[in-house]
Amino acid sequence: MATFAPAVKREASAPTRTAVLASADLSFRQRVKETLTGLHWKIREAEGGAEAMAHLDAMPAEIVILDSWLPDLEVQEFIGEFERLYPYVDLVTVDGANTTKTSRSPRRNEILYALRRSQDADGAIWNSAPVIGWSEEAAKITAEESVEAVARVASENHVTVTGTKEVKSLDASCRLPEFIGNHPAMLEVSRRIRLVAQRTTPVLVQGPTGTGKELVARALHRLSARSSRPFVALNCAAIPEALLEAELFGHTRGAFTGAVQGRIGRIEAAQGGTLFLDEIGEMPLQLQAKLLRFVECGELQRVGDNEPVRVDVRIVAATHRSLAKLAAEGTFRADLYYRLAVFLIRTPDLSSHKEDLPSLIQHFLAAMAETSPAKAMTAEAIKKLEAYRWPGNVRELEHVLERAWILAESRPEIQAYEIEFGEDAGDF
């Protein structure tokens, strides 16, 4: 008598879909990737916002999974740029918020399921994740429930949640000696330098003029494994466009009028060390293309030479402008921006951390006292400094104090009338 095996019900195989996962947390990315791979997702990982954008530029994706903190971009800044450039790609953040109109679709529910399964065990809002598969019976979890749960856990752990970013207190012990003051914005600069200094990751330093962007670059070099090698700085706005290429890449003898002998450029001069490109936003578009090739493959060509030269340098770029906006306007190459802004450090303007003004004043006065008799400041002089808005930031403060020091002549105290700002200097 013939026997028949019972029929086995098989689910139709699910199509493979692509997601970009942007998070600085490697273990978190691995857990999300493991869960979603089992649900027929192909995951492309990104450590930050710029790398995520580069993935989307290189290959389309159905959805982006965004962590609540990015090392290089503010989350809201990333979301704004993402929605402008990729309006047809869904976005889901780790707290359950999203920009997709089909907020209860199986696709989004699978992402939320993976997030629930992938959070640390102490994240109470993600415990007891349901078991789901590729079907219409996906788990039902709404954005509202997730946001409420995030708020509850944040309250229990004394964490302030603003939008999607967590604001945590920083210990003053993380402050580097190059930076004066204990305002959270300045401590965050030191924290980020410590995080990335030992890596070869390109860094973009962004902030107003006079806020110490070169100090950040030098601190990155000092704390890196390249500290024994050269630190080479080039201000892209200070050199005429016609000479900038030769200054950066070097040139051969006779490459142009006046080139009586060949010389290496700033990139080669920094071999094994750090190259600091200040005011990178002022670099001409044509030269940006050549720099992009070097960033991508580590090879350059001197002006007038056809032979490539391999150079190993770590690039730190700086700008007082928003490269993201320049890229959107077409005045800065977007592909170069994404490669330079792998890790972003923002230097705050002085008006945003005036609490550090007394410490900064003391620091500069002590430095000047090393070469001449020490001077103090009257209470009225300090009040005048505190009332000023400081458009030139810390650099302007240093110059104002030096001017007052000179005007005080041999007197041991600097008076309020000896404090002069900008156009006021030299008035009679």
KEMARMI-30780 format. One line per field, with one value per residue (C-alpha): residue number from 0; chain; x, y, z. Coordinates in pm, whole numbers, plus 50000, padded with zeros to 5 digits. Layout:
! KEMARMI-30780
num (NUM|...)
cadena (A|...)
px (X|...)
py (Y|...)
pz (Z|...)
! end
This chain:
! KEMARMI-30780
num (0|1|2|3|4|5|6|7|8|9|10|11|12|13|14|15|16|17|18|19|20|21|22|23|24|25|26|27|28|29|30|31|32|33|34|35|36|37|38|39|40|41|42|43|44|45|46|47|48|49|50|51|52|53|54|55|56|57|58|59|60|61|62|63|64|65|66|67|68|69|70|71|72|73|74|75|76|77|78|79|80|81|82|83|84|85|86|87|88|89|90|91|92|93|94|95|96|97|98|99|100|101|102|103|104|105|106|107|108|109|110|111|112|113|114|115|116|117|118|119|120|121|122|123|124|125|126|127|128|129|130|131|132|133|134|135|136|137|138|139|140|141|142|143|144|145|146|147|148|149|150|151|152|153|154|155|156|157|158|159|160|161|162|163|164|165|166|167|168|169|170|171|172|173|174|175|176|177|178|179|180|181|182|183|184|185|186|187|188|189|190|191|192|193|194|195|196|197|198|199|200|201|202|203|204|205|206|207|208|209|210|211|212|213|214|215|216|217|218|219|220|221|222|223|224|225|226|227|228|229|230|231|232|233|234|235|236|237|238|239|240|241|242|243|244|245|246|247|248|249|250|251|252|253|254|255|256|257|258|259|260|261|262|263|264|265|266|267|268|269|270|271|272|273|274|275|276|277|278|279|280|281|282|283|284|285|286|287|288|289|290|291|292|293|294|295|296|297|298|299|300|301|302|303|304|305|306|307|308|309|310|311|312|313|314|315|316|317|318|319|320|321|322|323|324|325|326|327|328|329|330|331|332|333|334|335|336|337|338|339|340|341|342|343|344|345|346|347|348|349|350|351|352|353|354|355|356|357|358|359|360|361|362|363|364|365|366|367|368|369|370|371|372|373|374|375|376|377|378|379|380|381|382|383|384|385|386|387|388|389|390|391|392|393|394|395|396|397|398|399|400|401|402|403|404|405|406|407|408|409|410|411|412|413|414|415|416|417|418|419|420|421|422|423|424|425|426|427)
cadena (A|A|A|A|A|A|A|A|A|A|A|A|A|A|A|A|A|A|A|A|A|A|A|A|A|A|A|A|A|A|A|A|A|A|A|A|A|A|A|A|A|A|A|A|A|A|A|A|A|A|A|A|A|A|A|A|A|A|A|A|A|A|A|A|A|A|A|A|A|A|A|A|A|A|A|A|A|A|A|A|A|A|A|A|A|A|A|A|A|A|A|A|A|A|A|A|A|A|A|A|A|A|A|A|A|A|A|A|A|A|A|A|A|A|A|A|A|A|A|A|A|A|A|A|A|A|A|A|A|A|A|A|A|A|A|A|A|A|A|A|A|A|A|A|A|A|A|A|A|A|A|A|A|A|A|A|A|A|A|A|A|A|A|A|A|A|A|A|A|A|A|A|A|A|A|A|A|A|A|A|A|A|A|A|A|A|A|A|A|A|A|A|A|A|A|A|A|A|A|A|A|A|A|A|A|A|A|A|A|A|A|A|A|A|A|A|A|A|A|A|A|A|A|A|A|A|A|A|A|A|A|A|A|A|A|A|A|A|A|A|A|A|A|A|A|A|A|A|A|A|A|A|A|A|A|A|A|A|A|A|A|A|A|A|A|A|A|A|A|A|A|A|A|A|A|A|A|A|A|A|A|A|A|A|A|A|A|A|A|A|A|A|A|A|A|A|A|A|A|A|A|A|A|A|A|A|A|A|A|A|A|A|A|A|A|A|A|A|A|A|A|A|A|A|A|A|A|A|A|A|A|A|A|A|A|A|A|A|A|A|A|A|A|A|A|A|A|A|A|A|A|A|A|A|A|A|A|A|A|A|A|A|A|A|A|A|A|A|A|A|A|A|A|A|A|A|A|A|A|A|A|A|A|A|A|A|A|A|A|A|A|A|A|A|A|A|A|A|A|A|A|A|A|A|A|A|A|A|A|A|A|A|A|A|A|A|A|A|A|A|A|A|A|A|A|A|A|A)
px (50000|50144|50199|50205|50390|50168|50179|50406|50283|50560|50568|50655|51011|51034|51215|51544|51519|51792|51822|52092|52166|52329|52470|52805|52740|52899|52734|52393|52445|52544|52233|51997|52174|52148|51774|51693|51911|51687|51390|51541|51692|52029|52194|52450|52611|52720|52902|52762|52533|52782|52859|52485|52437|52726|52556|52234|52424|52596|52295|51920|51762|51403|51457|51706|51733|51867|52017|51929|52285|52533|52902|52929|52589|52302|52015|51768|52020|52059|51682|51631|51898|51775|51414|51529|51756|51566|51193|51092|51307|51147|51314|51270|51452|51533|51262|50994|50941|50930|50863|50686|50312|50248|50340|50185|50318|50479|50808|50817|50691|50980|51224|51062|51070|51444|51497|51305|51507|51835|51823|52025|51853|51823|51622|51283|51086|51215|51164|50931|50957|50697|50792|50707|50789|50740|50363|50076|50065|50351|50376|50157|50356|50276|50510|50311|50365|50739|50781|50589|50807|51126|51010|50929|51267|51447|51270|51361|51728|51745|51821|51681|51541|51521|51376|51582|51903|52001|52170|52399|52621|52996|53270|53511|53797|53755|53865|54189|54456|54422|54071|53973|53643|53397|53087|52920|52972|53348|53365|53187|53467|53725|53515|53485|53857|53935|53689|53837|54202|54344|54159|54247|53892|53872|53743|53556|53582|53301|53253|53267|53593|53809|53671|53988|53942|54318|54355|54117|54326|54649|54490|54376|54732|54887|54668|54704|54955|55087|55203|55573|55517|55453|55149|55103|54845|54717|54463|54273|54143|54484|54649|54554|54357|54628|54888|54675|54704|55085|55095|54879|55007|55355|55503|55788|56055|55917|55555|55461|55626|55861|55890|56271|56286|56047|55908|55674|55335|55177|55020|55355|55513|55264|55363|55275|55121|54822|54717|54499|54299|54156|53864|53808|53482|53684|53860|53775|53550|53812|54066|53805|53785|54160|54149|53861|54074|54350|54106|53963|54283|54573|54746|54833|55001|55233|55157|55345|55403|55221|55351|55125|55270|55126|55099|54966|54815|54521|54303|54141|53940|53785|53528|53324|53048|52798|52943|52608|52444|52728|52691|52316|52386|52640|52939|53101|53120|52875|53091|53392|53179|53062|53421|53557|53267|53292|53329|53216|53342|53168|53350|53098|53102|53210|52867|52721|52960|53024|53044|53399|53498|53669|53880|53974|54070|54287|54452|54547|54664|54884|55035|55121|55268|55537|55718|55633|55512|55173|54857|54510|54175|53936|53579|53452|53683|53559|53196|53268|53412|53113|52865|53025|52882|53221|53160|53528|53505|53806|54058|53904|53914|54287|54351|54135|54325|54662|54559|54443|54767|54968|54746|54784|55159|55335|55024|54940|54567|54376|54093|53758|53850|54149|53918|53860|53658|53706|53643|53660|54035|54232|53936|54013)
py (50000|50331|50595|50962|51222|51503|51814|52082|52437|52656|53031|53199|53320|53689|53928|54070|54436|54683|54900|55147|55128|55444|55406|55465|55159|54855|54598|54756|54743|54378|54286|54471|54323|53968|54001|54169|53931|53650|53848|53872|54219|54324|54568|54833|54970|55330|55470|55819|56037|56124|55755|55677|55946|55799|55456|55608|55788|55466|55234|55274|55145|55099|55232|55402|55304|55595|55585|55859|55999|56038|56118|56355|56524|56644|56397|56668|56808|56462|56413|56747|56675|56316|56421|56676|56440|56108|56184|55831|55642|55555|55658|55493|55607|55388|55554|55449|55786|55776|55973|55703|55747|55373|55373|55031|54852|54506|54652|54910|54658|54427|54712|54791|54425|54415|54725|54573|54254|54440|54685|54615|54406|54704|54897|54818|54961|54686|54384|54096|54157|53953|53678|53771|53655|53773|53795|54037|53930|54164|54292|54593|54866|55232|55529|55687|55386|55389|55760|55734|55442|55630|55925|55694|55520|55854|55992|55686|55719|56099|56154|56456|56373|56656|56530|56221|56325|56246|56521|56380|56555|56538|56512|56806|56555|56484|56840|56858|57114|57296|57409|57644|57625|57364|57456|57137|57259|57282|56952|56791|56913|56741|56425|56397|56454|56172|55941|55978|56077|55723|55641|55732|55861|56194|56473|56791|57075|57325|57651|58031|58214|58248|57947|57735|57498|57461|57385|57093|56967|56992|56811|56531|56501|56513|56230|56013|55744|55991|56245|56183|56262|56607|56824|57036|57315|57488|57772|57720|58078|58242|58118|58242|57990|57971|57861|57646|57326|57340|57429|57130|56865|56994|57052|56954|57183|57394|57299|57668|58005|58062|57692|57687|57371|57099|57077|56856|56986|57013|56667|56494|56709|56556|56196|55969|56257|56491|56736|57022|57193|57512|57689|57390|57547|57808|57547|57579|57305|57192|57136|56959|56685|56627|56624|56375|56133|56157|56102|55794|55618|55788|55881|56225|56372|56670|56952|56874|56507|56198|55957|55900|55925|55733|55928|55820|56115|56170|56459|56706|56977|57289|57546|57832|57757|57470|57231|57052|57374|57444|57092|57145|57472|57303|57511|57220|56861|56645|56332|56514|56646|56295|56171|56459|56471|56112|56257|56609|56830|57165|57450|57682|58061|58241|58398|58049|57968|58302|58114|58029|58396|58435|58125|58245|58590|58435|58206|58488|58721|58444|58383|58753|58762|58515|58793|59102|59193|59044|59251|59210|59345|59567|59450|59721|59596|59241|59356|59539|59220|59016|59258|59237|59000|58875|58841|58750|58483|58366|58507|58853|58817|58743|59050|59278|59168|59217|59568|59650|59511|59748|60049|59985|60048|59972|59990|59666|59681|59705|59961|59951|60246|60047|59779|59862|59663|59658|60000|60165|60103|60420|60658|60990)
pz (50000|49893|50152|50086|50283|50403|50191|50327|50295|50158|50157|49833|49840|49916|49686|49806|49895|49983|50293|50396|50769|50909|51261|51431|51652|51486|51715|51658|51279|51301|51498|51262|50960|51095|51153|50821|50618|50742|50610|50261|50295|50156|50397|50310|50625|50684|50987|50930|50725|50451|50388|50377|50113|49915|49922|49790|49516|49409|49410|49478|49798|49919|50268|50499|50866|51067|51416|51665|51652|51366|51419|51124|51074|51286|51240|51142|50893|50739|50720|50549|50288|50244|50181|49927|49733|49769|49796|49687|49941|50275|50599|50939|51252|51550|51757|51509|51341|50962|50648|50451|50384|50418|50784|50854|50544|50585|50469|50748|51003|50920|50980|51314|51405|51334|51544|51834|51814|51780|52068|52383|52649|52882|52623|52776|52484|52252|52478|52383|52009|51815|51570|51213|50863|50507|50512|50564|50928|51011|51364|51439|51607|51549|51543|51825|52052|51979|52045|52373|52478|52390|52600|52893|52888|52843|53149|53354|53255|53293|52924|52744|52402|52148|51821|51752|51923|52279|52476|52743|52991|52932|53191|53190|53212|52841|52754|52557|52660|52326|52418|52698|52886|53007|52810|52670|52313|52368|52555|52261|52033|52254|52277|51901|51853|52097|51919|51572|51626|51609|51287|50928|50875|50685|50910|50819|51071|51029|51216|51196|51132|51443|51632|51627|51334|51285|51656|51601|51310|51510|51805|51572|51442|51791|51919|51607|51519|51259|51518|51443|51076|50919|50975|50663|50636|50323|50314|49989|49996|50041|49720|49371|49168|48899|49155|49385|49179|49170|49540|49627|49384|49301|48954|48726|48588|48303|48375|48353|48320|48610|48705|48685|48893|49002|49353|49548|49658|50002|49971|49918|50190|50435|50346|50636|50831|50819|50548|50670|50394|50540|50367|50139|50022|49827|49613|49239|49096|48842|49117|49333|49068|49090|49470|49457|49258|49517|49804|49629|49524|49704|49379|49244|48940|48959|48716|48395|48483|48356|48619|48922|49270|49566|49890|50230|50419|50648|50526|50762|50584|50733|50623|50767|50512|50480|50222|50208|50085|49844|49704|49662|49478|49250|49363|49549|49427|49621|49578|49727|50013|50104|50112|50318|50567|50689|51040|51126|51408|51466|51639|51813|51792|52109|52165|52219|52507|52677|53006|52900|52857|53201|53139|52790|52922|53193|52936|52698|52975|53116|52773|52733|53083|52972|52783|52991|53343|53429|53410|53559|53438|53628|53688|53449|53173|53217|53204|52879|52730|52848|52690|52346|52081|51944|51569|51526|51797|52001|51753|51794|52173|52159|51944|52162|52473|52305|52198|52552|52695|52475|52554|52928|52889|53217|53435|53623|53536|53209|53229|53049|52824|52698|52559|52190|51939|51564|51407|51751|51760|51702|51754|51926)
! end
